[in-house]
Amino acid sequence: MKESINLLITGPLGHIGSRFIHAMNSNNRINKIVLIDNFSTLRYPSLFNLPANTHFKFIEGDILTFDFEEILKDIDVVLHLAAMTDAANSFEHEELVMKVNFEGTRRVAQACAKANVKMIFLSTTSVYGTQEEIVNEDCSLDQLNPQSPYAKTKLMAENFLVDLATRETGFKFTICRFGTIFGTSVGMRFHTAINKFIWQAVMDQPITVWKTALHQKRPYLSLSDAVRALFFIIEQNTFFNQIYNVVSLNISVNDIINEIKKYVPDTKIEFVESKIMNQLSYHVENKKFIDLGFTFTGALSEIEETVKLLKEANSSKNIQV
Ligand SMILES: NC(=O)c1ccc[n+]([C@@H]2O[C@H](COP(=O)([O-])OP(=O)(O)OC[C@H]3O[C@@H](n4cnc5c(N)ncnc54)[C@H](O)[C@@H]3O)[C@@H](O)[C@H]2O)c1
């Protein structure tokens, strides 16, 4: 690979992408970044005050219709983040989720294969949905049991990439099964477990926990590890057509609530029903990614930053509504 790297990111304005693009500094080998987002989640502020040391080019575009051919001529790696990401709500929008997460990824992958451009695809540890206690990437396909349309479409997209690489032998990809993200970014969202719990606690709402979930372990990924992992893959050129679990820690909802209580001591819990709560506890191994040379350093204590960001939004406790 040549010295400086030209990158294209789909869905760069979201929770993960916005932290990544704002983390660019002069030590990175990435020289130019093309950003393509359709503003479906309206995160305009993610484009404000981007680091001046990198050449950015923003294009308002949709992965379902954008013609990638011309632009990929000058690109080394595509970081494909664009997706419909709200797993719990994906039951209500199955068709659209299938379109964006599967058809969209198929379009991006085919364009990469045609242009000889490497691709990073962000999948999810929700593809496991399994009843084994410890799971890793060697799980056979019939052991994977995604519980939501979101996770199903991610698994379908993974399979498409693997299959495409057997037909288009020049196609190089890395699939990352990310744990649920926690941590702050300018385009951050609050619909996934840890961030949502922090929001509820700080806003004096009870934390809504799925009835069966309090002591079940799940895989999580700090945003700092997530961004370091993406730089690692791009700069170390680790494109071996492999799938990696990218997970900082496996913890229970109870562990998360205990951490939140350090900052919001009067946090309350309310148990609720959910369509995706019939999974058992599981632990996702991250050894395969560590064996590539990556070190996970993310810790749950990073949630203090999220609490701090929100605290002033509910500092006037004597206003009754
Ligand atoms: N956040 C997590 O906990 C988590 C965990 C595992 C995997 N992932 C995956 O990582 C990726 C990024 O996640 P995120 O949390 O930053 O998501 P996000 O929802 O915060 O951001 C997604 C971005 O994609 C854009 N987008 C959506 N549809 C598009 C389309 N058709 N064309 C162009 N742009 C489009 C949105 O406008 C948004 O800016 C996703 O693929 C997600 O599935 C996220």
The ligand as an ORCA input file, in Angstrom:
! r2SCAN-3c Opt
* xyz 0 1
  N     -23.414      2.028     17.655
  C     -23.278      0.738     17.972
  O     -23.474      0.323     19.126
  C     -22.883     -0.260     16.906
  C     -22.566     -1.576     17.309
  C     -22.219     -2.512     16.315
  C     -22.183     -2.131     14.978
  N     -22.498     -0.859     14.632
  C     -22.474     -0.499     13.212
  O     -21.564      0.584     13.015
  C     -22.045      1.418     11.949
  C     -22.115      2.863     12.426
  O     -22.945      2.899     13.576
  P     -23.362      4.271     14.284
  O     -23.735      3.933     15.680
  O     -22.363      5.313     13.992
  O     -24.714      4.567     13.483
  P     -25.572      5.911     13.398
  O     -26.993      5.492     13.239
  O     -25.227      6.826     14.508
  O     -25.056      6.560     12.027
  C     -25.341      5.994     10.778
  C     -25.082      7.063      9.718
  O     -25.403      6.472      8.458
  C     -26.157      7.424      7.705
  N     -26.993      6.664      6.761
  C     -28.043      5.865      7.053
  N     -28.582      5.371      5.930
  C     -27.837      5.854      4.896
  C     -27.910      5.708      3.490
  N     -28.856      4.955      2.917
  N     -26.993      6.355      2.729
  C     -26.044      7.157      3.306
  N     -25.945      7.337      4.626
  C     -26.828      6.692      5.417
  C     -26.960      8.195      8.742
  O     -27.398      9.458      8.256
  C     -25.949      8.298      9.887
  O     -25.159      9.471      9.760
  C     -23.395      0.855     11.528
  O     -23.219      0.043     10.402
  C     -23.810      0.014     12.721
  O     -24.663     -1.045     12.344
  C     -22.838      0.095     15.568
*
